């Protein structure tokens, strides 16, 4: 739209799904000149993909997948990439990957989980099979699955020998996942040490970590609402709410009353009010009272001793008012379906 004119976000890849070569190619032709590559999604495990016979469910029909990739590679002017999941049989996965390359794809992304490994059954991603595929193919291979922190991304690159890594759900909670900043490393690369949701240590109590976590996630959330104001997405309120639930998951698991407020949000003003309420719960400044910028969160992070003093006083005050203490859930949004951590 007009609000986004002049905004550049490249390289840009458009992903398509479908089970008819002509339909997929026809759709890709509509915008191939506006993107740097087009991708065929053979990795989606959702129920809607099963109903439509696309995504990872279409991998059961290797010949159909081959026809689609071949049609895209031969009829489109822009590079074609493909994303797959691993199959139950290791050799079948390798053979499928080789077929994708032989059909003309110029890059392959491999999610190291099977179709059955989804939500509460996700389990660990198989990086070994990704390494085998990377060793077998001549085109670049991108590793996907289990990338929930910068540390995990670096370990994945080392173990798989892939050319790059892709993260999906974890980025929705922590868009700075790949950042090498001290704050990101301190906050998110320590995820493995936060304990299990099912353990007695359900909440993170260390106030230094609580302060870092709350300030960082509220900074993401506030900046996102600012951007949504400038570049309104389709289904504005529903889209914004969906992202805020992810950014703020570990805060809202503690402050369930504010989570209920977020459910009832009907405008961007309501969304800002929810964020302001969470700022109060974590002794953080409301950006609207300081010129509206998210720099207030960074300023708070640069003065941790003062912030901890405010948190201690707030915890004592909240206890008298029967308000939850300023804590963070140990369970990230990425791990919300897991029955155990590890």
Buried (B, 14 or more C-beta within 10 A) or exposed (E): EEEEEEEEEEEEBBBBBBBBBEEBBEBBBEEBEEBEBBBBBBBBBEEEBBEBBBBBBBBEEBEBBBBBBBBBBEBBEBBBBBBBBBBEEEEEBBEBBBBBBEBBBBBBBBBBBBBEBBEEEBBEBBBEBBBBBBEEBEBBBBBBBBBBBBBBBBBBBEEBBBEBBBBEBBBBBBBBBBEEEEBBBBBBBBBEEBBBBEEEEBBBEEBEBBBBBBBBBBBBBBBBBBEBBEEBEEEBBEEBBEBBBBBBBBBBBBBEEBBEBBEEBEEBEBBBBBBBBBBBBBBBBBBBEEEEBBEBBEBBBEEBEEBBEBBEEBBEEBEEEEBBBBBBBBBBBBBBEBEEBE
